[in-house]
C-alpha cells in the first residue's frame, strides 16, 4: 500500500520512502511505502505528522483513545552528516489543548530510525501491559516493559542502554507520561525533551514506555559526493561565524540577561518583566559553574550547558527551563533551579508548562483560591509540587491538567492570569510590550510556543511600540522558516537564528540528498500548506466553539501592566492587537475567525481539506 502517487519509494532518494506502522493493541506492525507526491507535498517531520493526523484521526477523538496516532517523524535531511540534523518530531492530538500537538527533540533515535530504513513511526492502539519497542535495522520486536514502568526517564534510558548497547537511540517517558500528566513529554539523551502539548502522556496512554532504535543501513542519496562537499562547507561556515565562540560558552543562557535588560523576563507568573536575582540565574553565572556540555547528533554548536544541581546531580540547562523554573516562580538560586529542572526531565514533564503551572499555583495560593499553601520563591514548595504533579496528588493533580483547565476549576477570575493560549502555556517571553511576539504566540500552530516565530529580538531592534503590518509580515516569514522549513526538513534552527548561518544552505542540502531542487519560496509555500492544514485540524476538532478568541493572549497582558523596569506601566492594546490579527488572517488567506478559505486550501493542494471544512 502506498501513500500518494507518482515515483515509487524504490526509486526515491533522500527519503527511505517507508513508514513503520505499529498497532499495540494487536501487537502487529507493517512497513508502508509512500510515493514522491506525498514526500514532495509534506516533506517530513511536522508535514508528515499533520497530514497523517488529518487523514487518520476521527474528529473529536479523545487524545487518550487508542485511535489517536502517536507519530515520530524524521525529514529528508535528518540523520545525514549535515549541521544540526539529528532531530525528530513527535506528534499526536494533544490532551492538553484538544488540537494539533507536536514538538521536536535531538536524539540518536532520529538518526537510527532513518538508518533502519524508515522515515517515520506511527503507533496506534494501546498495549494491555507496559511495553517497549525495539527496532534494529528495520526488524521490530515488542517487548515487555514491566521492569521499567514506574522508573524515571533517565534511569530507564540508562538501563535500556545497558541492555541494548550504547549506540542505540531511545525515546522514552517518565512517571509523568505514565500518569497522563497533560504536559508530559518524550525524553531522550539524559534530558533532551520534546512534545510539550502532552505527547508523552499520549505515549503513556498506550502503555508504551520507550522506543529503542539501532540502524546501520545507508540512507539512499541522490548525490553522495556533492552531499559530502556541501556538508563539509556547511560545518566550516558554522564554525566561522563571529558569534560562535560566545555561543559555545553560554548557548541560550545568555538570553536571561538579554530578557532582563529588555524587560521581557517572565517573573512571578508573568506579572513582572524583570527579576531582582536575574544575574544569579543567568548565562554569566552559569558559565562559571558549568561542568560539561552536551549536544544533539550531527551538531557542532552544542547548546546543552550542564551544571551540578544542589544535590550533586548533573542537570542540562537552557534559557526556557531556567526562567520558567526560576524567575517565573521567584527562585533565584541556579543550583536550586537546576534540580527542579532535573526532576522535570526525570519525571518527563515539560519545563515551560510546569513553570507556568507552579507560578499559577503560587498566585492562586497568594489569592487564597487554594487550600494548599505554596509560596513565591520557595524551593521546597516547588520541589514538592513537581512530584505531586508527576504522581497526580493534591494541588499537583489540578495543575497537571494545565493552567486552562485549572483556572476553570478554581474560578476567581483566574483565567485572566492562567498564562496559556489555546491551552498551551506561554514560553519564556513576557509580551506586555511586545505585540509582534504576542501575535506569534497567539498564532502558533500548537498553542503559545516560541519555536515557530521567535520574533521578539527583531521586534525590540525594529521598535516594540508599533502595531504595523510589517510586524505581521515578519511573524509569517519566521513561521514559514522556523515552523515550516526546519520542522519538516527536519533540522535545528539554531545555526540560522543564533549564528546567521544562511538559509541558502538548505536548498543545497536538500538537492544533494534528494535530487529535488526547490527554491526558498517553494519551501515557504510548504510552510503555508502545513500551517493551513494544522489550522484546519484545530477548526475541525473545536467545531462550533472555534473563534478568533482562540488566538488571543491572556487578559493579564492587556489589563495588568508591570510595576517595575523600563516597561513599567505598559500593556498591550486590545484594539490594536485585533487589527494585527485581522492583518494576519488576510495575509494567510483565512477568514475573520482564522479559518482557511476554500480557495486558499485549494491553492495549497489541500482540496480534500477544503471539502471537509465546507468553507466558501
C-alpha positions as CSV (number, residue, x, y, z in Angstrom):
1,X,0.0,0.0,0.0
2,X,1.4,3.4,-1.0
3,X,0.5,6.9,0.2
4,X,0.3,9.3,-2.7
5,X,1.2,8.6,-6.3
6,X,3.9,9.2,-8.9
7,X,7.5,8.0,-8.3
8,X,7.5,4.9,-6.1
9,X,9.6,4.6,-2.9
10,X,12.0,2.1,-4.6
11,X,13.5,4.9,-6.8
12,X,13.3,7.8,-4.4
13,X,16.4,9.3,-3.0
14,X,16.9,11.1,0.3
15,X,13.8,9.6,1.7
16,X,13.6,5.9,2.6
17,X,10.1,6.0,1.3
18,X,8.7,3.9,4.2
19,X,6.7,4.4,7.4
20,X,6.7,1.8,10.1
21,X,3.1,1.3,11.4
22,X,2.7,-0.4,14.8
23,X,-0.6,-1.5,16.3
24,X,0.0,-2.1,20.0
25,X,-3.5,-3.5,20.6
26,X,-2.9,-6.4,18.2
27,X,0.9,-6.3,18.6
28,X,1.3,-6.1,14.8
29,X,3.5,-4.0,12.6
30,X,3.8,-3.3,8.9
31,X,6.1,-1.4,6.6
32,X,4.1,1.0,4.4
33,X,5.6,2.7,1.3
34,X,4.8,6.3,0.3
35,X,5.3,7.9,-3.0
36,X,7.0,11.0,-4.2
37,X,3.8,13.1,-4.3
38,X,3.4,12.6,-0.5
39,X,7.1,13.3,0.1
40,X,7.2,16.5,-2.0
41,X,4.0,17.9,-0.7
42,X,4.7,17.4,3.0
43,X,8.5,16.7,3.1
44,X,8.8,15.1,6.5
45,X,8.6,15.8,10.3
46,X,5.7,18.1,11.0
47,X,4.4,17.9,7.5
48,X,4.1,14.1,7.6
49,X,2.6,14.3,11.1
50,X,0.0,16.9,10.2
51,X,-1.1,15.0,7.1
52,X,-1.3,11.6,8.9
53,X,-3.3,13.1,11.8
54,X,-5.7,14.9,9.5
55,X,-6.3,11.7,7.4
56,X,-6.4,9.2,10.2
57,X,-7.9,10.9,13.3
58,X,-11.6,10.8,13.6
59,X,-13.0,14.3,14.5
60,X,-13.5,14.6,18.3
61,X,-11.4,11.5,19.2
62,X,-10.2,11.5,22.8
63,X,-6.5,12.2,22.9
64,X,-6.0,9.2,25.2
65,X,-8.0,6.9,22.9
66,X,-6.1,4.0,21.3
67,X,-7.2,5.5,17.9
68,X,-5.1,8.7,18.4
69,X,-2.0,8.1,16.4
70,X,1.4,8.7,18.1
71,X,3.8,9.8,15.4
72,X,7.6,10.1,15.4
73,X,8.7,11.6,12.1
74,X,12.1,12.5,10.6
75,X,12.7,14.5,7.5
76,X,14.9,14.0,4.4
77,X,17.9,15.8,6.0
78,X,17.6,14.0,9.3
79,X,20.5,11.7,10.1
80,X,22.7,12.9,7.3
81,X,26.1,14.4,8.1
82,X,24.8,17.9,7.9
83,X,24.8,20.7,10.5
84,X,22.4,20.0,13.4
85,X,20.4,17.3,11.6
86,X,19.8,14.9,14.5
87,X,16.2,16.0,15.2
88,X,12.9,14.2,15.2
89,X,9.3,15.4,15.5
90,X,6.9,13.7,17.9
91,X,3.2,14.4,17.4
92,X,-0.4,13.5,18.3
93,X,-3.7,15.1,19.0
94,X,-2.9,17.0,22.3
95,X,-4.6,16.0,25.6
96,X,-3.6,19.5,26.9
97,X,-5.1,21.6,24.1
98,X,-7.5,19.4,22.2
99,X,-5.8,20.4,19.0
100,X,-2.8,19.5,17.0
101,X,0.3,18.9,19.2
102,X,3.9,18.3,18.4
103,X,7.5,19.1,19.4
104,X,11.0,18.2,18.3
105,X,14.0,16.9,20.1
106,X,17.5,16.0,19.3
107,X,18.1,12.3,19.7
108,X,20.2,9.4,18.2
109,X,16.7,7.8,17.8
110,X,16.2,10.2,14.9
111,X,19.4,9.1,13.2
112,X,18.9,5.4,13.9
113,X,15.3,5.5,12.7
114,X,16.5,6.7,9.3
115,X,19.3,4.2,9.3
116,X,16.7,1.5,10.0
117,X,15.1,2.2,6.7
118,X,12.1,4.3,7.9
119,X,11.2,8.0,7.8
120,X,8.5,7.8,10.5
121,X,7.0,5.6,13.1
122,X,3.2,5.6,13.5
123,X,1.8,4.0,16.7
124,X,-1.9,3.2,17.2
125,X,-3.8,1.1,19.7
126,X,-2.8,0.5,23.3
127,X,-1.0,-2.3,25.0
128,X,-2.7,-4.1,27.9
129,X,0.6,-4.2,29.8
130,X,3.7,-1.9,29.6
131,X,5.8,-2.5,26.5
132,X,8.8,-1.1,24.8
133,X,9.6,-1.4,21.1
134,X,13.0,-2.5,19.8
135,X,13.9,-1.6,16.2
136,X,17.2,-2.9,14.8
137,X,18.0,-2.4,11.1
138,X,14.3,-2.4,10.4
139,X,13.5,-5.5,12.4
140,X,10.8,-4.9,15.0
141,X,10.2,-6.5,18.4
142,X,7.6,-5.6,21.0
143,X,9.0,-6.4,24.4
144,X,7.7,-6.5,28.0
145,X,8.5,-3.3,30.0
146,X,7.1,-4.2,33.4
147,X,10.6,-3.8,34.9
148,X,10.8,-0.2,33.6
149,X,7.3,1.0,34.3
150,X,7.5,3.5,37.2
151,X,11.1,4.4,36.6
152,X,12.2,7.9,35.8
153,X,13.1,8.6,32.1
154,X,16.8,9.0,32.9
155,X,17.1,5.6,34.7
156,X,15.0,3.9,32.1
157,X,17.4,5.1,29.4
158,X,20.4,4.0,31.4
159,X,19.1,0.5,31.9
160,X,18.0,0.1,28.3
161,X,21.4,1.2,27.0
162,X,23.0,-1.3,29.3
163,X,20.8,-4.0,27.8
164,X,21.0,-3.0,24.1
165,X,24.2,-1.1,23.8
166,X,25.5,2.5,24.0
167,X,24.9,3.2,20.3
168,X,21.1,2.9,20.4
169,X,18.8,5.8,20.2
170,X,15.9,6.0,22.6
171,X,12.7,7.9,23.1
172,X,11.0,7.3,26.4
173,X,8.7,8.6,29.1
174,X,8.8,9.1,32.9
175,X,6.1,8.8,35.5
176,X,4.5,12.0,34.2
177,X,3.7,10.3,30.9
178,X,2.7,7.1,32.6
179,X,0.2,9.0,34.8
180,X,-1.0,11.1,31.8
181,X,0.0,14.5,33.0
182,X,-1.3,16.6,30.2
183,X,2.1,18.3,29.6
184,X,4.2,15.2,29.8
185,X,7.0,15.0,27.2
186,X,9.1,12.4,25.3
187,X,12.6,12.3,26.7
188,X,16.0,11.3,25.3
189,X,19.7,11.6,25.9
190,X,19.7,12.5,29.6
191,X,17.2,15.3,29.4
192,X,16.5,16.2,25.8
193,X,12.7,16.6,25.8
194,X,10.0,17.3,23.2
195,X,6.3,17.3,22.7
196,X,5.2,19.8,25.3
197,X,1.4,19.6,24.4
198,X,1.4,16.2,26.2
199,X,2.8,13.8,23.6
200,X,4.5,11.9,26.4
201,X,1.0,11.4,28.0
202,X,-0.3,10.0,24.7
203,X,2.7,7.6,24.8
204,X,1.8,6.7,28.3
205,X,-1.8,6.1,27.5
206,X,-0.6,3.5,25.0
207,X,1.4,1.8,27.8
208,X,4.5,2.4,25.6
209,X,7.5,3.1,27.9
210,X,10.1,3.5,25.2
211,X,11.2,3.1,21.6
212,X,14.8,1.8,21.3
213,X,16.3,2.0,17.8
214,X,19.6,1.0,16.2
215,X,20.2,1.3,12.5
216,X,23.2,0.6,10.3
217,X,21.7,0.9,6.8
218,X,22.8,3.5,4.3
219,X,20.3,6.3,3.6
220,X,19.8,6.5,-0.2
221,X,21.2,9.7,-1.6
222,X,20.9,11.5,-4.9
223,X,24.5,12.7,-5.0
224,X,26.7,11.3,-2.2
225,X,29.8,13.2,-3.3
226,X,28.0,16.5,-3.5
227,X,26.5,16.0,-0.1
228,X,29.9,15.4,1.4
229,X,31.1,18.6,-0.2
230,X,28.3,20.9,0.9
231,X,28.2,19.2,4.4
232,X,31.9,20.0,4.9
233,X,31.4,23.5,3.7
234,X,28.4,24.0,5.9
235,X,30.1,22.7,9.0
236,X,33.0,25.1,8.4
237,X,30.7,28.0,7.8
238,X,29.1,27.4,11.2
239,X,32.5,27.4,12.9
240,X,33.5,30.6,11.1
241,X,30.5,32.7,12.3
242,X,31.6,35.6,14.6
243,X,29.3,34.7,17.5
244,X,30.4,31.0,17.5
245,X,32.8,31.3,20.5
246,X,30.3,33.1,22.7
247,X,27.5,30.7,21.8
248,X,29.7,27.7,22.8
249,X,30.3,29.3,26.2
250,X,26.7,30.2,27.0
251,X,24.3,29.0,24.4
252,X,20.7,30.1,25.1
253,X,21.5,31.0,28.7
254,X,22.7,34.5,27.6
255,X,19.1,35.2,26.9
256,X,18.5,35.6,30.7
257,X,20.5,38.8,30.8
258,X,19.1,40.0,27.4
259,X,15.5,39.5,28.6
260,X,16.2,41.2,31.9
261,X,17.8,44.2,30.1
262,X,14.8,44.4,27.7
263,X,12.1,43.9,30.3
264,X,10.6,40.7,28.9
265,X,11.8,38.3,31.6
266,X,8.8,36.3,32.9
267,X,8.7,37.0,36.7
268,X,6.0,35.9,39.2
269,X,3.7,34.3,36.7
270,X,4.3,36.9,34.0
271,X,3.2,39.6,36.4
272,X,6.5,41.4,36.2
273,X,9.1,41.7,33.4
274,X,12.3,42.0,35.5
275,X,13.7,39.9,38.3
276,X,15.9,41.2,41.1
277,X,18.0,38.0,41.1
278,X,18.3,37.6,37.4
279,X,22.1,37.7,37.4
280,X,22.2,34.7,39.8
281,X,20.4,32.5,37.2
282,X,21.9,34.0,34.0
283,X,24.5,32.9,31.4
284,X,27.5,34.6,33.1
285,X,27.0,32.8,36.4
286,X,26.2,29.5,34.6
287,X,29.5,29.8,32.6
288,X,31.4,30.0,35.9
289,X,29.9,26.8,37.3
290,X,29.5,24.8,34.1
291,X,30.9,21.2,34.3
292,X,30.1,19.8,30.9
293,X,28.4,20.5,27.5
294,X,26.1,18.3,25.6
295,X,24.6,18.4,22.1
296,X,22.4,16.6,19.6
297,X,23.7,14.2,16.9
298,X,25.5,15.9,13.9
299,X,25.8,19.2,15.8
300,X,28.9,21.3,16.0
301,X,27.3,24.2,18.0
302,X,26.3,22.2,21.1
303,X,23.9,24.2,23.4
304,X,23.4,21.9,26.4
305,X,25.2,23.5,29.3
306,X,25.5,21.2,32.3
307,X,26.0,22.2,35.9
308,X,25.8,20.3,39.2
309,X,22.5,20.9,41.0
310,X,22.1,21.4,44.7
311,X,22.0,17.6,45.3
312,X,25.2,17.0,43.2
313,X,23.4,15.6,40.1
314,X,24.2,16.9,36.6
315,X,21.4,19.0,35.0
316,X,21.4,20.3,31.5
317,X,20.2,23.9,31.3
318,X,18.8,26.3,28.7
319,X,17.0,29.6,28.8
320,X,13.4,28.3,28.9
321,X,13.8,25.8,31.7
322,X,15.9,28.2,33.9
323,X,13.5,31.1,33.5
324,X,10.2,29.2,33.9
325,X,11.5,27.3,37.0
326,X,13.5,30.4,38.2
327,X,12.3,33.9,37.8
328,X,8.7,33.0,36.9
329,X,8.3,31.3,40.3
330,X,10.7,33.5,42.2
331,X,13.6,31.1,42.6
332,X,16.9,32.9,42.3
333,X,19.4,30.1,43.1
334,X,20.7,28.4,39.9
335,X,21.6,25.2,41.6
336,X,18.0,25.0,43.0
337,X,16.6,25.7,39.6
338,X,18.9,23.0,38.1
339,X,17.5,20.4,40.5
340,X,13.9,21.4,39.7
341,X,14.8,21.0,36.0
342,X,16.4,17.6,36.6
343,X,13.3,16.4,38.4
344,X,11.2,17.6,35.4
345,X,13.4,15.8,33.0
346,X,13.3,12.6,35.0
347,X,9.6,12.7,35.5
348,X,9.2,13.6,31.8
349,X,7.4,16.9,32.3
350,X,7.6,19.9,30.1
351,X,9.6,22.6,32.0
352,X,7.8,25.5,30.3
353,X,4.2,24.3,31.2
354,X,5.5,23.1,34.6
355,X,6.9,26.6,35.4
356,X,3.7,28.2,34.3
357,X,1.6,25.7,36.4
358,X,3.7,26.3,39.5
359,X,3.5,30.0,39.0
360,X,-0.3,29.7,38.6
361,X,-0.4,27.6,41.8
362,X,1.7,30.2,43.8
363,X,-0.5,33.1,42.6
364,X,-3.7,31.1,43.4
365,X,-2.3,30.4,46.9
366,X,-1.4,34.0,47.4
367,X,-5.0,35.0,46.4
368,X,-6.4,32.3,48.7
369,X,-8.1,30.3,45.9
370,X,-6.5,27.1,47.1
371,X,-6.3,25.3,50.4
372,X,-2.7,24.2,49.9
373,X,-0.1,26.9,50.6
374,X,2.8,27.4,48.1
375,X,4.9,30.5,48.4
376,X,6.7,32.5,45.8
377,X,10.4,31.7,45.6
378,X,10.1,28.7,48.0
379,X,12.3,26.0,46.5
380,X,10.9,23.2,48.8
381,X,7.3,24.0,47.9
382,X,8.2,23.9,44.2
383,X,10.1,20.7,44.6
384,X,7.2,19.0,46.4
385,X,4.7,20.3,43.9
386,X,6.7,18.9,40.9
387,X,6.5,15.4,42.5
388,X,2.8,15.9,43.1
389,X,2.2,16.8,39.5
390,X,4.1,13.7,38.3
391,X,2.0,11.4,40.5
392,X,-1.3,13.2,40.4
393,X,-1.6,14.2,44.0
394,X,-3.4,17.1,45.6
395,X,-2.8,20.5,44.1
396,X,-0.3,18.8,41.7
397,X,-3.2,16.8,40.2
398,X,-5.1,20.0,39.5
399,X,-2.3,22.0,37.8
400,X,-1.1,18.8,36.0
401,X,-4.2,19.3,33.8
402,X,-2.7,22.6,32.6
403,X,-3.5,26.2,33.6
404,X,-6.6,26.5,31.4
405,X,-8.3,23.5,33.0
406,X,-7.1,24.5,36.5
407,X,-8.5,28.0,36.1
408,X,-11.8,26.6,35.1
409,X,-11.9,24.6,38.3
410,X,-10.8,27.2,40.8
411,X,-12.5,30.3,39.3
412,X,-11.9,33.7,40.9
413,X,-11.1,35.3,37.6
414,X,-8.0,33.1,37.5
415,X,-8.5,32.7,33.7
416,X,-7.1,36.2,33.4
417,X,-3.7,35.1,34.7
418,X,-3.7,31.5,33.6
419,X,-0.9,32.1,31.1
420,X,-1.8,30.0,28.1
421,X,-3.1,30.3,24.6
422,X,-5.3,27.5,23.3
423,X,-4.5,25.6,26.4
424,X,-0.7,25.5,25.9
425,X,1.3,27.5,28.4
426,X,3.3,30.5,27.2
427,X,7.0,30.1,26.9
428,X,9.5,32.4,28.4
429,X,8.9,35.9,27.0
430,X,6.7,38.4,28.7
431,X,4.8,40.4,26.0
432,X,3.2,43.3,27.8
433,X,5.1,45.5,25.4
434,X,5.9,43.2,22.5
435,X,2.8,42.9,20.2
436,X,4.5,41.0,17.4
437,X,5.7,38.3,19.8
438,X,2.2,38.2,21.3
439,X,0.9,37.6,17.9
440,X,3.5,34.9,17.3
441,X,2.3,33.2,20.5
442,X,-1.3,33.7,19.5
443,X,-1.0,32.1,16.1
444,X,1.5,29.4,16.9
445,X,0.1,26.1,15.4
446,X,0.4,24.2,18.7
447,X,-0.6,26.9,21.2
448,X,1.7,29.5,22.8
449,X,5.2,28.5,21.8
450,X,8.2,30.5,20.8
451,X,9.6,27.8,18.5
452,X,7.6,28.8,15.4
453,X,8.3,32.5,15.4
454,X,10.9,33.9,17.9
455,X,10.3,37.4,16.6
456,X,10.9,39.3,19.8
457,X,14.6,40.1,19.2
458,X,13.8,41.6,15.8
459,X,10.8,43.5,17.3
460,X,12.9,45.1,20.0
461,X,15.5,46.2,17.5
462,X,12.9,47.4,15.0
463,X,10.7,49.2,17.5
464,X,8.5,47.5,20.0
465,X,5.8,50.2,20.3
466,X,4.1,49.8,16.9
467,X,1.3,47.6,15.6
468,X,2.0,48.0,11.9
469,X,1.6,45.4,9.1
470,X,5.4,44.9,8.9
471,X,5.2,43.0,12.2
472,X,2.6,40.7,10.8
473,X,4.8,40.0,7.8
474,X,7.7,39.2,10.0
475,X,5.7,36.8,12.1
476,X,4.6,34.9,9.0
477,X,8.1,35.0,7.5
478,X,9.5,33.4,10.7
479,X,6.7,30.9,10.8
480,X,7.5,29.8,7.2
481,X,11.1,29.3,8.1
482,X,11.1,28.0,11.6
483,X,7.8,26.2,11.8
484,X,7.6,25.2,8.1
485,X,11.1,24.5,6.7
486,X,13.1,23.5,9.8
487,X,10.2,21.4,11.3
488,X,9.8,19.4,8.1
489,X,13.3,19.0,6.8
490,X,14.0,18.2,10.0
491,X,17.0,20.2,11.2
492,X,17.7,22.5,14.1
493,X,17.0,26.3,13.6
494,X,19.9,27.4,15.9
495,X,22.6,27.7,13.2
496,X,20.4,30.2,11.3
497,X,18.8,32.1,14.1
498,X,21.7,32.2,16.6
499,X,24.8,32.4,14.3
500,X,23.4,33.8,11.0
501,X,24.0,30.5,9.0
502,X,22.4,31.4,5.7
503,X,19.1,29.9,4.6
504,X,20.5,29.3,1.1
505,X,22.4,26.3,2.5
506,X,19.2,24.3,3.0
507,X,18.1,24.0,-0.7
508,X,21.6,22.9,-1.5
509,X,21.5,20.2,1.2
510,X,18.0,19.1,0.0
511,X,19.1,18.9,-3.6
512,X,22.2,16.9,-2.8
513,X,20.2,14.5,-0.6
514,X,17.1,14.0,-2.8
515,X,17.9,15.4,-6.2
516,X,14.9,17.7,-5.7
517,X,15.6,21.4,-6.5
518,X,13.4,23.7,-4.5
519,X,13.7,27.5,-4.1
520,X,13.3,29.1,-0.8
521,X,10.0,30.5,-2.0
522,X,8.8,26.9,-2.8
523,X,9.9,25.8,0.7
524,X,8.0,28.7,2.2
525,X,4.9,27.6,0.3
526,X,5.4,24.2,2.0
527,X,5.2,26.1,5.3
528,X,2.0,27.8,4.3
529,X,0.5,24.4,3.4
530,X,1.4,22.9,6.7
531,X,0.1,25.9,8.7
532,X,-3.3,25.9,6.9
533,X,-3.6,22.1,7.3
534,X,-2.9,22.3,11.0
535,X,-5.3,25.2,11.4
536,X,-7.9,23.1,9.7
537,X,-7.3,20.3,12.2
538,X,-7.9,22.7,15.1
539,X,-11.1,24.0,13.5
540,X,-12.4,20.5,12.8
541,X,-11.7,19.5,16.4
542,X,-13.3,22.5,18.0
543,X,-16.3,22.8,15.6
544,X,-18.8,25.5,16.5
545,X,-16.8,26.6,19.6
546,X,-13.9,27.7,17.4
547,X,-13.5,31.5,17.2
548,X,-10.8,34.2,16.8
549,X,-10.7,34.4,20.6
550,X,-8.6,31.2,20.4
551,X,-5.7,33.4,19.1
552,X,-5.8,35.9,21.9
553,X,-3.2,36.1,24.7
554,X,-4.4,36.1,28.3
555,X,-6.0,39.2,29.8
556,X,-3.0,39.9,32.0
557,X,-1.1,41.3,29.1
558,X,-3.9,43.7,28.2
559,X,-5.1,44.7,31.7
560,X,-2.2,44.4,34.2
561,X,0.9,46.3,33.3
562,X,4.2,45.5,35.1
563,X,5.1,47.7,38.1
564,X,8.9,47.6,37.6
565,X,11.5,48.0,35.0
566,X,11.9,50.1,31.8
567,X,8.4,48.9,30.6
568,X,6.7,49.8,33.8
569,X,3.0,50.7,33.1
570,X,3.0,49.4,29.5
571,X,0.4,46.9,28.3
572,X,-1.0,45.6,25.0
573,X,-3.7,47.5,23.3
574,X,-6.6,45.1,22.6
575,X,-8.0,47.0,19.6
576,X,-4.6,47.3,18.0
577,X,-3.9,43.6,18.7
578,X,-7.3,42.8,17.0
579,X,-6.1,44.7,13.9
580,X,-2.9,42.8,13.9
581,X,-4.9,39.6,13.9
582,X,-7.1,40.8,11.0
583,X,-4.0,41.6,9.0
584,X,-2.5,38.2,9.8
585,X,-5.6,36.3,8.7
586,X,-5.8,38.3,5.5
587,X,-2.2,37.6,4.6
588,X,-2.7,33.9,5.4
589,X,-5.9,33.7,3.3
590,X,-8.1,32.9,6.3
591,X,-11.4,34.4,7.3
592,X,-12.1,36.7,10.2
593,X,-12.3,33.7,12.6
594,X,-8.9,32.4,11.4
595,X,-10.4,29.6,9.3
596,X,-8.7,29.0,5.9
597,X,-10.8,29.9,2.9
598,X,-11.5,27.1,0.4
599,X,-9.6,29.0,-2.3
600,X,-6.5,29.1,0.0
601,X,-6.7,25.4,0.7
602,X,-7.1,24.5,-3.0
603,X,-4.2,26.8,-4.0
604,X,-2.1,24.9,-1.5
605,X,-3.1,21.5,-2.9
606,X,-5.4,20.7,0.1
607,X,-8.6,20.1,-1.9
608,X,-9.7,17.3,0.5
609,X,-9.4,19.6,3.5
610,X,-11.4,22.3,1.7
611,X,-14.2,19.7,1.1
612,X,-14.1,18.5,4.7
613,X,-14.4,22.0,6.2
614,X,-17.0,23.0,3.7
615,X,-15.6,26.6,3.5
616,X,-16.7,29.0,0.8
